Amino acid sequence: MSNNLSVNEPAPDFALKDGNGDDWRLSDQRGKVVVLLFYPGDETPVCTRQMCSVRDRWDDYLATGAEVVGISSDSVESHKNFSEHHNLPLRLLSDSERTVAKLYGAESFIPGRVARAVFV
């Protein structure tokens, strides 16, 4: 996985829809700490454990003041169902065309999926 991102440079802007179909834009978060959690897919064993771990430590994430969002190539509806099924407190963003994953170099070797990666 390679990308052209460098430490201390502004993150590339993007907009994606969340599990409610609402737009979320990175540039609206400028001046805040944002954590982008790229993950391969909803309702898969490892990803479910990862997101439930975030849920279980949510108070610790809140204490940092960071905006934490999950990003995968799953659909808006899939994110809504996944979030409701596991009571996930974080916003899940649908990168169905994997354009943001490509922009950040979070492309998976698995066709149609994004790689597991974290950007702050």
C-alpha positions as CSV (number, residue, x, y, z in Angstrom):
1,M,0.0,0.0,0.0
2,S,1.5,3.3,-1.0
3,N,0.3,6.9,-1.1
4,N,1.7,10.3,-1.6
5,L,0.7,11.6,1.9
6,S,3.3,13.2,4.1
7,V,3.4,13.8,7.8
8,N,2.3,17.3,8.8
9,E,0.7,18.1,5.4
10,P,-3.0,18.8,5.2
11,A,-5.1,15.7,4.6
12,P,-6.8,15.5,1.2
13,D,-10.4,16.7,1.4
14,F,-13.4,14.4,0.6
15,A,-17.1,14.0,1.2
16,L,-18.9,10.7,1.8
17,K,-22.3,9.6,2.9
18,D,-22.8,8.1,6.3
19,G,-25.2,5.4,7.4
20,N,-28.1,7.9,7.5
21,G,-27.4,9.1,4.0
22,D,-26.0,12.4,5.3
23,D,-22.9,14.0,3.8
24,W,-19.8,14.1,5.9
25,R,-17.0,16.4,4.6
26,L,-13.4,16.3,6.0
27,S,-12.9,20.1,5.4
28,D,-15.9,20.7,7.8
29,Q,-13.7,19.3,10.5
30,R,-10.6,21.5,9.9
31,G,-9.0,22.6,13.2
32,K,-10.2,19.4,14.9
33,V,-8.3,16.1,15.3
34,V,-9.9,13.5,13.0
35,V,-9.3,9.8,13.0
36,L,-10.1,7.9,9.8
37,L,-10.4,4.2,10.5
38,F,-10.4,2.4,7.1
39,Y,-11.6,-1.2,7.4
40,P,-12.5,-3.9,4.8
41,G,-16.1,-4.6,5.5
42,D,-19.2,-4.6,7.7
43,E,-20.2,-7.8,9.5
44,T,-16.9,-9.6,8.9
45,P,-15.3,-11.3,11.9
46,V,-12.2,-9.1,12.3
47,C,-13.8,-5.8,11.3
48,T,-16.7,-6.5,13.7
49,R,-14.3,-7.1,16.6
50,Q,-12.4,-3.9,15.6
51,M,-15.5,-1.7,15.6
52,C,-16.9,-3.3,18.7
53,S,-13.6,-2.6,20.4
54,V,-13.9,1.0,19.4
55,R,-17.5,1.0,20.8
56,D,-16.3,-0.6,24.1
57,R,-13.6,2.1,24.5
58,W,-15.7,5.0,23.2
59,D,-15.3,7.0,26.4
60,D,-11.6,6.9,25.9
61,Y,-12.0,8.1,22.3
62,L,-14.4,10.9,23.4
63,A,-11.8,12.0,26.0
64,T,-9.3,12.8,23.3
65,G,-11.7,15.2,21.6
66,A,-11.1,13.6,18.3
67,E,-13.8,13.0,15.6
68,V,-13.5,9.2,14.9
69,V,-15.1,7.9,11.7
70,G,-15.0,4.5,10.0
71,I,-14.6,4.1,6.3
72,S,-15.3,1.1,4.1
73,S,-16.6,0.3,0.7
74,D,-19.9,-1.0,2.0
75,S,-23.1,0.8,1.2
76,V,-24.9,3.4,3.2
77,E,-27.6,0.8,4.1
78,S,-25.0,-1.8,5.1
79,H,-23.4,0.8,7.4
80,K,-26.8,1.6,8.9
81,N,-27.6,-2.0,9.6
82,F,-24.0,-2.8,10.9
83,S,-24.1,0.2,13.2
84,E,-27.6,-0.6,14.6
85,H,-26.8,-4.3,15.0
86,H,-23.7,-3.6,17.1
87,N,-24.8,-0.3,18.7
88,L,-21.7,1.5,17.2
89,P,-21.3,5.1,18.3
90,L,-19.0,6.2,15.5
91,R,-20.1,7.5,12.1
92,L,-19.5,5.0,9.3
93,L,-18.8,6.4,5.9
94,S,-19.5,4.7,2.6
95,D,-16.6,4.8,0.1
96,S,-18.4,2.5,-2.4
97,E,-16.2,3.5,-5.3
98,R,-13.1,3.4,-3.1
99,T,-12.0,6.8,-4.3
100,V,-11.1,8.0,-0.7
101,A,-9.2,4.7,-0.1
102,K,-7.2,5.3,-3.3
103,L,-6.6,9.0,-2.3
104,Y,-5.2,7.8,1.1
105,G,-3.4,4.7,-0.2
106,A,-5.7,2.4,1.7
107,E,-6.4,0.0,-1.1
108,S,-6.8,-3.6,-0.3
109,F,-5.5,-6.6,-2.3
110,I,-9.0,-7.9,-2.0
111,P,-11.1,-6.7,-4.9
112,G,-13.8,-4.3,-4.0
113,R,-12.5,-3.7,-0.5
114,V,-10.4,-1.1,1.3
115,A,-7.4,-1.9,3.5
116,R,-7.3,-1.7,7.2
117,A,-5.5,1.6,7.9
118,V,-5.7,4.5,10.3
119,F,-5.0,8.2,9.6
120,V,-5.0,11.0,12.2
